[in-house]
Amino acid sequence: MTSRWKLNQRTGRTIPSEHAEQAALIQWAEMAQGHRPELGLLYAIPNGGQRSLRVAISLKAEGLKAGVPDLCLPVARSADRSGVRGRCHPRI
């Protein structure tokens, strides 16, 4: 697991790690589901991390792609509700 905080080389300030930010967002979404039930659909996509060659080959065979966002919230937000056209954005 990565450190929860890291030093920003440009500003000299400590900032939360990507892991800490994402964990905080998931925790907030769980608490906010009472007001916005669709947040229950938010899920993480395990893209990064160190893996053995065997696991990497297996995941690639299962369809793992580089550049896929870390989080996905598949909720339609348009006037056309005929189908789910949810968008998965990096760094929601």
Phi and psi restraints in degrees (range 20) as a CNS / XPLOR table:
assign (resid 1 and name C) (resid 2 and name N)
       (resid 2 and name CA) (resid 2 and name C) 1.0 -81.1 20.0 2
assign (resid 2 and name N) (resid 2 and name CA)
       (resid 2 and name C) (resid 3 and name N) 1.0 163.7 20.0 2
assign (resid 2 and name C) (resid 3 and name N)
       (resid 3 and name CA) (resid 3 and name C) 1.0 -64.5 20.0 2
assign (resid 3 and name N) (resid 3 and name CA)
       (resid 3 and name C) (resid 4 and name N) 1.0 149.5 20.0 2
assign (resid 3 and name C) (resid 4 and name N)
       (resid 4 and name CA) (resid 4 and name C) 1.0 -74.7 20.0 2
assign (resid 4 and name N) (resid 4 and name CA)
       (resid 4 and name C) (resid 5 and name N) 1.0 -23.1 20.0 2
assign (resid 4 and name C) (resid 5 and name N)
       (resid 5 and name CA) (resid 5 and name C) 1.0 -132.5 20.0 2
assign (resid 5 and name N) (resid 5 and name CA)
       (resid 5 and name C) (resid 6 and name N) 1.0 149.5 20.0 2
assign (resid 5 and name C) (resid 6 and name N)
       (resid 6 and name CA) (resid 6 and name C) 1.0 -140.8 20.0 2
assign (resid 6 and name N) (resid 6 and name CA)
       (resid 6 and name C) (resid 7 and name N) 1.0 161.0 20.0 2
assign (resid 6 and name C) (resid 7 and name N)
       (resid 7 and name CA) (resid 7 and name C) 1.0 -89.4 20.0 2
assign (resid 7 and name N) (resid 7 and name CA)
       (resid 7 and name C) (resid 8 and name N) 1.0 126.6 20.0 2
assign (resid 7 and name C) (resid 8 and name N)
       (resid 8 and name CA) (resid 8 and name C) 1.0 -78.6 20.0 2
assign (resid 8 and name N) (resid 8 and name CA)
       (resid 8 and name C) (resid 9 and name N) 1.0 115.4 20.0 2
assign (resid 8 and name C) (resid 9 and name N)
       (resid 9 and name CA) (resid 9 and name C) 1.0 -64.5 20.0 2
assign (resid 9 and name N) (resid 9 and name CA)
       (resid 9 and name C) (resid 10 and name N) 1.0 -30.7 20.0 2
assign (resid 9 and name C) (resid 10 and name N)
       (resid 10 and name CA) (resid 10 and name C) 1.0 -75.4 20.0 2
assign (resid 10 and name N) (resid 10 and name CA)
       (resid 10 and name C) (resid 11 and name N) 1.0 -44.7 20.0 2
assign (resid 10 and name C) (resid 11 and name N)
       (resid 11 and name CA) (resid 11 and name C) 1.0 -99.4 20.0 2
assign (resid 11 and name N) (resid 11 and name CA)
       (resid 11 and name C) (resid 12 and name N) 1.0 -18.8 20.0 2
assign (resid 11 and name C) (resid 12 and name N)
       (resid 12 and name CA) (resid 12 and name C) 1.0 80.4 20.0 2
assign (resid 12 and name N) (resid 12 and name CA)
       (resid 12 and name C) (resid 13 and name N) 1.0 4.1 20.0 2
assign (resid 12 and name C) (resid 13 and name N)
       (resid 13 and name CA) (resid 13 and name C) 1.0 -93.1 20.0 2
assign (resid 13 and name N) (resid 13 and name CA)
       (resid 13 and name C) (resid 14 and name N) 1.0 153.7 20.0 2
assign (resid 13 and name C) (resid 14 and name N)
       (resid 14 and name CA) (resid 14 and name C) 1.0 -87.5 20.0 2
assign (resid 14 and name N) (resid 14 and name CA)
       (resid 14 and name C) (resid 15 and name N) 1.0 138.7 20.0 2
assign (resid 14 and name C) (resid 15 and name N)
       (resid 15 and name CA) (resid 15 and name C) 1.0 -130.7 20.0 2
assign (resid 15 and name N) (resid 15 and name CA)
       (resid 15 and name C) (resid 16 and name N) 1.0 154.8 20.0 2
assign (resid 15 and name C) (resid 16 and name N)
       (resid 16 and name CA) (resid 16 and name C) 1.0 -67.5 20.0 2
assign (resid 16 and name N) (resid 16 and name CA)
       (resid 16 and name C) (resid 17 and name N) 1.0 147.8 20.0 2
assign (resid 16 and name C) (resid 17 and name N)
       (resid 17 and name CA) (resid 17 and name C) 1.0 -71.6 20.0 2
assign (resid 17 and name N) (resid 17 and name CA)
       (resid 17 and name C) (resid 18 and name N) 1.0 165.4 20.0 2
assign (resid 17 and name C) (resid 18 and name N)
       (resid 18 and name CA) (resid 18 and name C) 1.0 -59.3 20.0 2
assign (resid 18 and name N) (resid 18 and name CA)
       (resid 18 and name C) (resid 19 and name N) 1.0 -39.1 20.0 2
assign (resid 18 and name C) (resid 19 and name N)
       (resid 19 and name CA) (resid 19 and name C) 1.0 -60.0 20.0 2
assign (resid 19 and name N) (resid 19 and name CA)
       (resid 19 and name C) (resid 20 and name N) 1.0 -46.8 20.0 2
assign (resid 19 and name C) (resid 20 and name N)
       (resid 20 and name CA) (resid 20 and name C) 1.0 -63.7 20.0 2
assign (resid 20 and name N) (resid 20 and name CA)
       (resid 20 and name C) (resid 21 and name N) 1.0 -41.4 20.0 2
assign (resid 20 and name C) (resid 21 and name N)
       (resid 21 and name CA) (resid 21 and name C) 1.0 -64.0 20.0 2
assign (resid 21 and name N) (resid 21 and name CA)
       (resid 21 and name C) (resid 22 and name N) 1.0 -45.2 20.0 2
assign (resid 21 and name C) (resid 22 and name N)
       (resid 22 and name CA) (resid 22 and name C) 1.0 -67.4 20.0 2
assign (resid 22 and name N) (resid 22 and name CA)
       (resid 22 and name C) (resid 23 and name N) 1.0 -40.9 20.0 2
assign (resid 22 and name C) (resid 23 and name N)
       (resid 23 and name CA) (resid 23 and name C) 1.0 -62.8 20.0 2
assign (resid 23 and name N) (resid 23 and name CA)
       (resid 23 and name C) (resid 24 and name N) 1.0 -39.9 20.0 2
assign (resid 23 and name C) (resid 24 and name N)
       (resid 24 and name CA) (resid 24 and name C) 1.0 -65.7 20.0 2
assign (resid 24 and name N) (resid 24 and name CA)
       (resid 24 and name C) (resid 25 and name N) 1.0 -39.6 20.0 2
assign (resid 24 and name C) (resid 25 and name N)
       (resid 25 and name CA) (resid 25 and name C) 1.0 -64.7 20.0 2
assign (resid 25 and name N) (resid 25 and name CA)
       (resid 25 and name C) (resid 26 and name N) 1.0 -43.7 20.0 2
assign (resid 25 and name C) (resid 26 and name N)
       (resid 26 and name CA) (resid 26 and name C) 1.0 -63.2 20.0 2
assign (resid 26 and name N) (resid 26 and name CA)
       (resid 26 and name C) (resid 27 and name N) 1.0 -41.3 20.0 2
assign (resid 26 and name C) (resid 27 and name N)
       (resid 27 and name CA) (resid 27 and name C) 1.0 -63.0 20.0 2
assign (resid 27 and name N) (resid 27 and name CA)
       (resid 27 and name C) (resid 28 and name N) 1.0 -43.7 20.0 2
assign (resid 27 and name C) (resid 28 and name N)
       (resid 28 and name CA) (resid 28 and name C) 1.0 -61.6 20.0 2
assign (resid 28 and name N) (resid 28 and name CA)
       (resid 28 and name C) (resid 29 and name N) 1.0 -44.5 20.0 2
assign (resid 28 and name C) (resid 29 and name N)
       (resid 29 and name CA) (resid 29 and name C) 1.0 -60.9 20.0 2
assign (resid 29 and name N) (resid 29 and name CA)
       (resid 29 and name C) (resid 30 and name N) 1.0 -38.5 20.0 2
assign (resid 29 and name C) (resid 30 and name N)
       (resid 30 and name CA) (resid 30 and name C) 1.0 -64.3 20.0 2
assign (resid 30 and name N) (resid 30 and name CA)
       (resid 30 and name C) (resid 31 and name N) 1.0 -39.2 20.0 2
assign (resid 30 and name C) (resid 31 and name N)
       (resid 31 and name CA) (resid 31 and name C) 1.0 -73.0 20.0 2
assign (resid 31 and name N) (resid 31 and name CA)
       (resid 31 and name C) (resid 32 and name N) 1.0 -31.0 20.0 2
assign (resid 31 and name C) (resid 32 and name N)
       (resid 32 and name CA) (resid 32 and name C) 1.0 -88.2 20.0 2
assign (resid 32 and name N) (resid 32 and name CA)
       (resid 32 and name C) (resid 33 and name N) 1.0 0.9 20.0 2
assign (resid 32 and name C) (resid 33 and name N)
       (resid 33 and name CA) (resid 33 and name C) 1.0 -62.3 20.0 2
assign (resid 33 and name N) (resid 33 and name CA)
       (resid 33 and name C) (resid 34 and name N) 1.0 -25.0 20.0 2
assign (resid 33 and name C) (resid 34 and name N)
       (resid 34 and name CA) (resid 34 and name C) 1.0 -62.4 20.0 2
assign (resid 34 and name N) (resid 34 and name CA)
       (resid 34 and name C) (resid 35 and name N) 1.0 -35.2 20.0 2
assign (resid 34 and name C) (resid 35 and name N)
       (resid 35 and name CA) (resid 35 and name C) 1.0 -91.6 20.0 2
assign (resid 35 and name N) (resid 35 and name CA)
       (resid 35 and name C) (resid 36 and name N) 1.0 -30.9 20.0 2
assign (resid 35 and name C) (resid 36 and name N)
       (resid 36 and name CA) (resid 36 and name C) 1.0 -134.5 20.0 2
assign (resid 36 and name N) (resid 36 and name CA)
       (resid 36 and name C) (resid 37 and name N) 1.0 85.0 20.0 2
assign (resid 36 and name C) (resid 37 and name N)
       (resid 37 and name CA) (resid 37 and name C) 1.0 -56.7 20.0 2
assign (resid 37 and name N) (resid 37 and name CA)
       (resid 37 and name C) (resid 38 and name N) 1.0 -27.0 20.0 2
assign (resid 37 and name C) (resid 38 and name N)
       (resid 38 and name CA) (resid 38 and name C) 1.0 -63.9 20.0 2
assign (resid 38 and name N) (resid 38 and name CA)
       (resid 38 and name C) (resid 39 and name N) 1.0 -18.0 20.0 2
assign (resid 38 and name C) (resid 39 and name N)
       (resid 39 and name CA) (resid 39 and name C) 1.0 -64.9 20.0 2
assign (resid 39 and name N) (resid 39 and name CA)
       (resid 39 and name C) (resid 40 and name N) 1.0 -17.2 20.0 2
assign (resid 39 and name C) (resid 40 and name N)
       (resid 40 and name CA) (resid 40 and name C) 1.0 -66.0 20.0 2
assign (resid 40 and name N) (resid 40 and name CA)
       (resid 40 and name C) (resid 41 and name N) 1.0 -15.5 20.0 2
assign (resid 40 and name C) (resid 41 and name N)
       (resid 41 and name CA) (resid 41 and name C) 1.0 -86.5 20.0 2
assign (resid 41 and name N) (resid 41 and name CA)
       (resid 41 and name C) (resid 42 and name N) 1.0 -9.8 20.0 2
assign (resid 41 and name C) (resid 42 and name N)
       (resid 42 and name CA) (resid 42 and name C) 1.0 -65.3 20.0 2
assign (resid 42 and name N) (resid 42 and name CA)
       (resid 42 and name C) (resid 43 and name N) 1.0 129.8 20.0 2
assign (resid 42 and name C) (resid 43 and name N)
       (resid 43 and name CA) (resid 43 and name C) 1.0 -143.4 20.0 2
assign (resid 43 and name N) (resid 43 and name CA)
       (resid 43 and name C) (resid 44 and name N) 1.0 158.4 20.0 2
assign (resid 43 and name C) (resid 44 and name N)
       (resid 44 and name CA) (resid 44 and name C) 1.0 -94.7 20.0 2
assign (resid 44 and name N) (resid 44 and name CA)
       (resid 44 and name C) (resid 45 and name N) 1.0 149.9 20.0 2
assign (resid 44 and name C) (resid 45 and name N)
       (resid 45 and name CA) (resid 45 and name C) 1.0 -115.5 20.0 2
assign (resid 45 and name N) (resid 45 and name CA)
       (resid 45 and name C) (resid 46 and name N) 1.0 116.6 20.0 2
assign (resid 45 and name C) (resid 46 and name N)
       (resid 46 and name CA) (resid 46 and name C) 1.0 -75.3 20.0 2
assign (resid 46 and name N) (resid 46 and name CA)
       (resid 46 and name C) (resid 47 and name N) 1.0 89.7 20.0 2
assign (resid 46 and name C) (resid 47 and name N)
       (resid 47 and name CA) (resid 47 and name C) 1.0 -93.1 20.0 2
assign (resid 47 and name N) (resid 47 and name CA)
       (resid 47 and name C) (resid 48 and name N) 1.0 -53.0 20.0 2
assign (resid 47 and name C) (resid 48 and name N)
       (resid 48 and name CA) (resid 48 and name C) 1.0 -86.1 20.0 2
assign (resid 48 and name N) (resid 48 and name CA)
       (resid 48 and name C) (resid 49 and name N) 1.0 -166.8 20.0 2
assign (resid 48 and name C) (resid 49 and name N)
       (resid 49 and name CA) (resid 49 and name C) 1.0 104.0 20.0 2
assign (resid 49 and name N) (resid 49 and name CA)
       (resid 49 and name C) (resid 50 and name N) 1.0 161.3 20.0 2
assign (resid 49 and name C) (resid 50 and name N)
       (resid 50 and name CA) (resid 50 and name C) 1.0 -89.3 20.0 2
assign (resid 50 and name N) (resid 50 and name CA)
       (resid 50 and name C) (resid 51 and name N) 1.0 129.9 20.0 2
assign (resid 50 and name C) (resid 51 and name N)
       (resid 51 and name CA) (resid 51 and name C) 1.0 -133.8 20.0 2
assign (resid 51 and name N) (resid 51 and name CA)
       (resid 51 and name C) (resid 52 and name N) 1.0 156.6 20.0 2
assign (resid 51 and name C) (resid 52 and name N)
       (resid 52 and name CA) (resid 52 and name C) 1.0 -73.1 20.0 2
assign (resid 52 and name N) (resid 52 and name CA)
       (resid 52 and name C) (resid 53 and name N) 1.0 162.4 20.0 2
assign (resid 52 and name C) (resid 53 and name N)
       (resid 53 and name CA) (resid 53 and name C) 1.0 -60.7 20.0 2
assign (resid 53 and name N) (resid 53 and name CA)
       (resid 53 and name C) (resid 54 and name N) 1.0 -38.8 20.0 2
assign (resid 53 and name C) (resid 54 and name N)
       (resid 54 and name CA) (resid 54 and name C) 1.0 -61.5 20.0 2
assign (resid 54 and name N) (resid 54 and name CA)
       (resid 54 and name C) (resid 55 and name N) 1.0 -46.0 20.0 2
assign (resid 54 and name C) (resid 55 and name N)
       (resid 55 and name CA) (resid 55 and name C) 1.0 -66.8 20.0 2
assign (resid 55 and name N) (resid 55 and name CA)
       (resid 55 and name C) (resid 56 and name N) 1.0 -41.1 20.0 2
assign (resid 55 and name C) (resid 56 and name N)
       (resid 56 and name CA) (resid 56 and name C) 1.0 -60.6 20.0 2
assign (resid 56 and name N) (resid 56 and name CA)
       (resid 56 and name C) (resid 57 and name N) 1.0 -43.6 20.0 2
assign (resid 56 and name C) (resid 57 and name N)
       (resid 57 and name CA) (resid 57 and name C) 1.0 -63.5 20.0 2
assign (resid 57 and name N) (resid 57 and name CA)
       (resid 57 and name C) (resid 58 and name N) 1.0 -41.9 20.0 2
assign (resid 57 and name C) (resid 58 and name N)
       (resid 58 and name CA) (resid 58 and name C) 1.0 -63.5 20.0 2
assign (resid 58 and name N) (resid 58 and name CA)
       (resid 58 and name C) (resid 59 and name N) 1.0 -46.0 20.0 2
assign (resid 58 and name C) (resid 59 and name N)
       (resid 59 and name CA) (resid 59 and name C) 1.0 -65.2 20.0 2
assign (resid 59 and name N) (resid 59 and name CA)
       (resid 59 and name C) (resid 60 and name N) 1.0 -38.3 20.0 2
assign (resid 59 and name C) (resid 60 and name N)
       (resid 60 and name CA) (resid 60 and name C) 1.0 -63.7 20.0 2
assign (resid 60 and name N) (resid 60 and name CA)
       (resid 60 and name C) (resid 61 and name N) 1.0 -39.9 20.0 2
assign (resid 60 and name C) (resid 61 and name N)
       (resid 61 and name CA) (resid 61 and name C) 1.0 -63.8 20.0 2
assign (resid 61 and name N) (resid 61 and name CA)
       (resid 61 and name C) (resid 62 and name N) 1.0 -29.2 20.0 2
assign (resid 61 and name C) (resid 62 and name N)
       (resid 62 and name CA) (resid 62 and name C) 1.0 -82.7 20.0 2
assign (resid 62 and name N) (resid 62 and name CA)
       (resid 62 and name C) (resid 63 and name N) 1.0 -4.1 20.0 2
assign (resid 62 and name C) (resid 63 and name N)
       (resid 63 and name CA) (resid 63 and name C) 1.0 108.4 20.0 2
assign (resid 63 and name N) (resid 63 and name CA)
       (resid 63 and name C) (resid 64 and name N) 1.0 9.7 20.0 2
assign (resid 63 and name C) (resid 64 and name N)
       (resid 64 and name CA) (resid 64 and name C) 1.0 -60.3 20.0 2
assign (resid 64 and name N) (resid 64 and name CA)
       (resid 64 and name C) (resid 65 and name N) 1.0 132.4 20.0 2
assign (resid 64 and name C) (resid 65 and name N)
       (resid 65 and name CA) (resid 65 and name C) 1.0 -125.1 20.0 2
assign (resid 65 and name N) (resid 65 and name CA)
       (resid 65 and name C) (resid 66 and name N) 1.0 145.3 20.0 2
assign (resid 65 and name C) (resid 66 and name N)
       (resid 66 and name CA) (resid 66 and name C) 1.0 -73.1 20.0 2
assign (resid 66 and name N) (resid 66 and name CA)
       (resid 66 and name C) (resid 67 and name N) 1.0 148.2 20.0 2
assign (resid 66 and name C) (resid 67 and name N)
       (resid 67 and name CA) (resid 67 and name C) 1.0 83.9 20.0 2
assign (resid 67 and name N) (resid 67 and name CA)
       (resid 67 and name C) (resid 68 and name N) 1.0 5.2 20.0 2
assign (resid 67 and name C) (resid 68 and name N)
       (resid 68 and name CA) (resid 68 and name C) 1.0 -77.0 20.0 2
assign (resid 68 and name N) (resid 68 and name CA)
       (resid 68 and name C) (resid 69 and name N) 1.0 138.7 20.0 2
assign (resid 68 and name C) (resid 69 and name N)
       (resid 69 and name CA) (resid 69 and name C) 1.0 -59.5 20.0 2
assign (resid 69 and name N) (resid 69 and name CA)
       (resid 69 and name C) (resid 70 and name N) 1.0 156.7 20.0 2
assign (resid 69 and name C) (resid 70 and name N)
       (resid 70 and name CA) (resid 70 and name C) 1.0 -76.5 20.0 2
assign (resid 70 and name N) (resid 70 and name CA)
       (resid 70 and name C) (resid 71 and name N) 1.0 -29.9 20.0 2
assign (resid 70 and name C) (resid 71 and name N)
       (resid 71 and name CA) (resid 71 and name C) 1.0 -127.9 20.0 2
assign (resid 71 and name N) (resid 71 and name CA)
       (resid 71 and name C) (resid 72 and name N) 1.0 150.8 20.0 2
assign (resid 71 and name C) (resid 72 and name N)
       (resid 72 and name CA) (resid 72 and name C) 1.0 -136.8 20.0 2
assign (resid 72 and name N) (resid 72 and name CA)
       (resid 72 and name C) (resid 73 and name N) 1.0 133.7 20.0 2
assign (resid 72 and name C) (resid 73 and name N)
       (resid 73 and name CA) (resid 73 and name C) 1.0 -127.3 20.0 2
assign (resid 73 and name N) (resid 73 and name CA)
       (resid 73 and name C) (resid 74 and name N) 1.0 90.4 20.0 2
assign (resid 73 and name C) (resid 74 and name N)
       (resid 74 and name CA) (resid 74 and name C) 1.0 -79.8 20.0 2
assign (resid 74 and name N) (resid 74 and name CA)
       (resid 74 and name C) (resid 75 and name N) 1.0 76.3 20.0 2
assign (resid 74 and name C) (resid 75 and name N)
       (resid 75 and name CA) (resid 75 and name C) 1.0 -126.9 20.0 2
assign (resid 75 and name N) (resid 75 and name CA)
       (resid 75 and name C) (resid 76 and name N) 1.0 128.1 20.0 2
assign (resid 75 and name C) (resid 76 and name N)
       (resid 76 and name CA) (resid 76 and name C) 1.0 -71.6 20.0 2
assign (resid 76 and name N) (resid 76 and name CA)
       (resid 76 and name C) (resid 77 and name N) 1.0 135.0 20.0 2
assign (resid 76 and name C) (resid 77 and name N)
       (resid 77 and name CA) (resid 77 and name C) 1.0 -131.9 20.0 2
assign (resid 77 and name N) (resid 77 and name CA)
       (resid 77 and name C) (resid 78 and name N) 1.0 39.3 20.0 2
assign (resid 77 and name C) (resid 78 and name N)
       (resid 78 and name CA) (resid 78 and name C) 1.0 -127.1 20.0 2
assign (resid 78 and name N) (resid 78 and name CA)
       (resid 78 and name C) (resid 79 and name N) 1.0 172.7 20.0 2
assign (resid 78 and name C) (resid 79 and name N)
       (resid 79 and name CA) (resid 79 and name C) 1.0 -68.2 20.0 2
assign (resid 79 and name N) (resid 79 and name CA)
       (resid 79 and name C) (resid 80 and name N) 1.0 -27.4 20.0 2
assign (resid 79 and name C) (resid 80 and name N)
       (resid 80 and name CA) (resid 80 and name C) 1.0 -84.8 20.0 2
assign (resid 80 and name N) (resid 80 and name CA)
       (resid 80 and name C) (resid 81 and name N) 1.0 104.5 20.0 2
assign (resid 80 and name C) (resid 81 and name N)
       (resid 81 and name CA) (resid 81 and name C) 1.0 -102.5 20.0 2
assign (resid 81 and name N) (resid 81 and name CA)
       (resid 81 and name C) (resid 82 and name N) 1.0 19.8 20.0 2
assign (resid 81 and name C) (resid 82 and name N)
       (resid 82 and name CA) (resid 82 and name C) 1.0 -69.4 20.0 2
assign (resid 82 and name N) (resid 82 and name CA)
       (resid 82 and name C) (resid 83 and name N) 1.0 -23.4 20.0 2
assign (resid 82 and name C) (resid 83 and name N)
       (resid 83 and name CA) (resid 83 and name C) 1.0 -154.1 20.0 2
assign (resid 83 and name N) (resid 83 and name CA)
       (resid 83 and name C) (resid 84 and name N) 1.0 157.9 20.0 2
assign (resid 83 and name C) (resid 84 and name N)
       (resid 84 and name CA) (resid 84 and name C) 1.0 -74.3 20.0 2
assign (resid 84 and name N) (resid 84 and name CA)
       (resid 84 and name C) (resid 85 and name N) 1.0 119.2 20.0 2
assign (resid 84 and name C) (resid 85 and name N)
       (resid 85 and name CA) (resid 85 and name C) 1.0 -120.2 20.0 2
assign (resid 85 and name N) (resid 85 and name CA)
       (resid 85 and name C) (resid 86 and name N) 1.0 46.6 20.0 2
assign (resid 85 and name C) (resid 86 and name N)
       (resid 86 and name CA) (resid 86 and name C) 1.0 -63.1 20.0 2
assign (resid 86 and name N) (resid 86 and name CA)
       (resid 86 and name C) (resid 87 and name N) 1.0 152.1 20.0 2
assign (resid 86 and name C) (resid 87 and name N)
       (resid 87 and name CA) (resid 87 and name C) 1.0 -118.2 20.0 2
assign (resid 87 and name N) (resid 87 and name CA)
       (resid 87 and name C) (resid 88 and name N) 1.0 140.3 20.0 2
assign (resid 87 and name C) (resid 88 and name N)
       (resid 88 and name CA) (resid 88 and name C) 1.0 -107.8 20.0 2
assign (resid 88 and name N) (resid 88 and name CA)
       (resid 88 and name C) (resid 89 and name N) 1.0 112.3 20.0 2
assign (resid 88 and name C) (resid 89 and name N)
       (resid 89 and name CA) (resid 89 and name C) 1.0 -107.4 20.0 2
assign (resid 89 and name N) (resid 89 and name CA)
       (resid 89 and name C) (resid 90 and name N) 1.0 139.6 20.0 2
assign (resid 89 and name C) (resid 90 and name N)
       (resid 90 and name CA) (resid 90 and name C) 1.0 -68.5 20.0 2
assign (resid 90 and name N) (resid 90 and name CA)
       (resid 90 and name C) (resid 91 and name N) 1.0 140.7 20.0 2
assign (resid 90 and name C) (resid 91 and name N)
       (resid 91 and name CA) (resid 91 and name C) 1.0 54.4 20.0 2
assign (resid 91 and name N) (resid 91 and name CA)
       (resid 91 and name C) (resid 92 and name N) 1.0 59.0 20.0 2
